[in-house]
Amino acid sequence: MPAHLYSLSSIWNFAHPRQKVWDVMADPTMSWPLWWPGCSLAAPLEHHSDVHSSADEQILTTTAALKFRASYGYTLMVLYHPTRVNSPREVTFDARGDLVGQGRAVLSSIDEQCTRVEIEWNVRPTSRWMQLLSPLAAPAFKHAHAVLMAKGETGLRNYLGR
């Protein structure tokens, strides 16, 4: 039986220009744990570019092992590897680890001072316990994802406001 596919989407809105939001979200040093509650680095970043590469090249050659703590107490480790960058508008990425699949974040300007971020994930769980529970627990897993994403939005909003 194939693992359950989760198609998850989130929309974040910020009262900040797109470039400012992009600079934090697409930071090649993966500063996400500084502003996203429940997110931490599971291992040192893997960089496969030299320091003189463009910002886009640095993003594309970085893999981050991130741990996300869900509201129900479990933790997922996801290897996040960007596959395409269109600065400052879009990044697509592959996910491996406890979830496998693809994702995409698209930033659009609502006006000069406001940004909308649309985030899509299409992933399947790899851990046996999630695969077994998915037929019954899919609504709970989706809820945990929504709560975690809301924490990310709030954390980024606070970080940008400093």
Salt bridges, closest charged atoms under 4 A:
GLU46 OE1 - HIS48 NE2 3.59
GLU90 OE2 - ARG84 NH2 3.13
GLU90 OE2 - ARG104 NE 2.73
GLU118 OE2 - ARG116 NE 3.48
GLU153 OE2 - ARG157 NH2 2.96
